[in-house]
Amino acid sequence: MMNLSRSVALISLFLLPLLTFSFSVDNPTDRRVLVLLDDLSLKSSHSIFFSTLKSRGFDLDFKLAEDSKLALQRYGQYLYDGLIIFAPSTERFGGSLDSKSIAEFVDSGRDLILSADTSASDLIRGIALECGVDFDEDSSAMVIDHSSFDGDHTLIAADDLVKSHAILGKTKIEAPVLFRGVAHSLNPTNNLVLKVLSASPSAYSANPSSKLSSPPQLTGSAISLVSVMQARNNARVVISGSLQLFSDRLLRSSVQKAGSPNKYEKSGNEQFVTELSKWVFHERGHLKAGSLVHHRVGETDEPAIYRIKDDLEFSVEILEWSGKSWEPYVADDMQVQFYMMSPYVLKTLSTDKKGLFHTSFKVPDVYGVFQFKVEYEKLGYTTLSLSKQIPVRPYRHNEYERFIPTAYPYYGACFTTMAGFFVFSFVYLYHK
Amino acid sequence: MGGKQDPTANGSPKSESMGAKKASPDLLNSSFSFKSLKLKTKQQELLLRVSILGLVYVLAFIARLFSVLRYESMIHEFDPYFNYRTTLYLTEKGFYEFWNWFDSESWYPLGRIIGGTLYPGLMVTAALIYWTLRFLRFFVHIREVCVLTAPFFASNTTIVAYFFGKEIWDTGAGLVAAALIAICPGYISRSVAGSYDNEAVAIFALLLTFYLFVKAVKTGSLSWALGSAFGYFYMVSAWGGYVFIINLVPLYVLVLLITGRYSMRLYVAYNCMYILGMLLAMQIRFVGFQHVQSGEHMGAMGVFLLMQVFYFLDWVKYQLNDTKLFQTFLRITVTSAILVGGIALGVGTASGYISPWTGRFYSLLDPTYAKDHIPIIASVSEHQPTAWSSFMFDYHILLFLFPAGLYFCFKRLSDATIFIVMYGLTSLYFAGVMVRLILVATPAVCLISAIAVSATVKNLTSLLRTKQKVPQTGSTKGVGSSKSSSKVTLDQSQPFQKNGAIALLVGVFYLLSRYAIHCTWVTSEAYSSPSIVLAARGAHGNRIIFDDYREAYYWLRQNTPTDAKVMSWWDYGYQITAMGNRTVIVDNNTWNNTHIATVGRAMSSYEDEAYDIMRSLDVNYVLVVFGGVTGYSSDDINKFLWMVRIGGGVYPVIKEPDYLVNGEFRVDKGASPKMLNCLMYKLCYYRFGELVTEYGKPTGYDRARGVEIGNKDIKLEHLEEAYTTSNWIVRIYRVKPPTNRL
């Protein structure tokens, strides 16, 4: 069954490069979310976070991680659109759930919020590793920072946030985000995962209760506190090294970064987690593309083949999900390539502000099987990878010019020779 | 079979005597009937000749049908599939669509302009036959026409061979030549039913052109020269081997000029043939301006100019009566002509107007050239130098009849015999350089051998006859000059002459019958296999058919998306496009070395490196041919070193020594680590380690190479097995999309 669903997913992935891979194409926002807790008390200690989710219309289903009836699927259908795992210490999930099924859950285009904490279990580390995130191997290690902290040196006041409106919203998070937990680093070969909240250069990861015997392995800005991963099928994952980050206590706490005169009544946590949850559950930054439309200038139908040096018009409609409805996407950095092993034409598309991006260009003087390619990878937005194959043929035998002006001397030579020969034979034959 | 008909082809004296024998009882009835029968002997001879030719015509056709009877009516091998596909397109879409066809299914993503990169002669011929049959209300499928085109043209070749033989020697030699060429294995190898390749019609065109040209030289007639030019046009439209004609004919003319055989006839024949042939050949898009721009064609032009110089000198000589003055003039003219020609050639080559010789041409003149410089030419088995055994296999007795024929030719030197001698010697040299060129030499070898057989048999029979009827010799004396010599030997009347002649005749017939038997055997055993369907003998002598290729191609056709791109080694490209109807990266039209090298590099890299290459080429499926289960030896592992060489020729990161151990190519435990982990090895031997192929051998025993493989635990990361045919000959893998999270 799993193999089948995977191969179906692979085939459909292969057939539809359009990759709007959510539960319904029309309404990509998650609705049903499973929350796995290792202690039901978390439900109340993190109630603010959960209630903001509920107020946005999510249907949260709280379960204990050890619950023996846990299941993501029934009859091959997923029961949930999103998954929140707030169970850092769980060694084994109940029911049919394991790290592999969670990876498959993500591969099916569904979203995940995973929070570890100090002494996170191997299971949680394993899931994180699947998403390109490496937690510090030392299970008792925590992030320590002697310059950016609030009171305790393990309570980090981080303000190094990723600069993306799509991920963190348009309003800037002024107050530092409080964090207490375990550090992680990102797999350098994985370019899908990125840091949302980084530690300051003076941070390091070590066991705070014991003396440092050797230099810490993770230091400075290599440490990520909160990371996100957007998979190729646009499933979104948030991985946090701290469960407390989401807690009511830190959400409500005031913050003053050590050595800084600014004191904030409220930490940036609430805004941070709310905005991040909006992103991860596809309320923001989700794009949808219509099909690539192209035709010769002055025509409306799409030809089966182009000729070299044809003038063509190209357009594509791209919409953005606002959380409730599809709005036109406006950007000035959308580009189209006319591609055959390398781009022969690269043009920035102009937009009519109604979601339609268009341009026109001349087919290059090269024949072959080309592709219209729109590769749009903008931080925080869904990756658009659209392509459409179109062959380009050379001239037909009757499409060349019949007479070339530069060749007129040759034509002249031909006809004078013919005439001369005729005259010559006439003279030769009848002269005597 | 063909040999047995030869003695009857002995010209007038024998049929006359036959007629006399038959007529003797009629003598009693009336003198009138004798006279009418006497008249009929001429007709009888004609009848005999025509019926022999008719039989040879039919024989040539049916000898080539083994493959149809053994297997089925199908297209063979690799290139014929492309020809079939294009013919199909031609019959469906018409000539102009065919001419302008841009094929986006091959050489992805470069595509191929089919109309401009093929010799359309074969396709147009088949399509014309097809349309004619349709017009005559014979509703045949185009495939049947394609399958039978080669035998049909082989039959036509026998007719041309007859006329050619008649032209250079006599009708007897013509008939023998027709019979020899009808069943000569060297020719059959390329013209069995289903071998729908350019050579099928090209040999006919080649021989026709030569015949008409010899005829034109002999008669000095414009019309024959014109015919020869059209023959040349047909040849150019059919096969790249036309370069042989355009070099042999000038060479022949040059030899005639040097040996003082220059004549007005030659002048007319060559000039007409060259100019018209050149203009006609330019109409073929693939050839285009090569006749005036390429190095291979410059010889013909040089000889053409030389001819004009000769003619001019002749005229001057006629005008000047002073020989001394003429000598000076001659010296100046020849020197300046050569100088001008040399400068023109030098400037043309230096400026790039005249393209240098192509690699194929070089490799013909220097057999070692391809091996050092162009691995893609050297990798093709039919481009290898010929082994002696294959000469014996393809020519059999012709191999030693050939020198004898040369002897006869030199004895009776004429313009025509000089031509056939030159044709024979040059083509035999080329046949020694490349296996496939045995085909070109075959007609010449058959013709010259036919002269030997015919002349020998004729001499021997006339010896026999003159001894029997001494008084009659005088009456037949005037018929042929060759008889006078035999009469001279007769007059010395050696004692065992008659018995010796009989013994020799029996010997000749024995040889000819052995030849016929050999040819039939070779045709049925060696040359009638379609190579797309393989046959083997089972343990109990029963025939086992491996139809894996077609199984795989039909799988591709039915189970993959229509725009899927299949990567395989170039050998299978034509078959995949024709039968699988899927886009391929490279195919048998090896025009782009870099593209082929890219595929070679992918095949010889580690899987993750190969994956990047395959992604950049949008490859969806990879197809490999593997003979380890069946013992089929021409599979991809055995071709693998060529992939490495061709890949390494363009991408120096691929180094041949990495795949060898002490200069040895191995796949077992002692193989080099790079070999054991490269993509080709993995794809061929994936899951093979679990399989027992032969009783009493360990698992993973490769029957094609007779070793136990070295890497039995193969894991694929970026590819997955999509299909493996029932005998594991073709294995198809699907290229996975990039992993979702990493």
Interface residues (C-beta under 8 A of the other chain):
Chain A: L10 L13 F14 L15 A103 V106 D107 E130 C131 G132 N187 T189 N190 L192 M229 A231 R232 N233 A235 I305 M340 M341 Y367 G368 V369 F370 Q371 Q389 P391 V392 R393 P394 R396 H397
Chain B: Y96 W99 N100 F102 S104 Y108 P109 L110 G111 I113 G115 P561 D563 T583 S616 L617 N620 K736 P737 P738 T739 N740 R741 L742
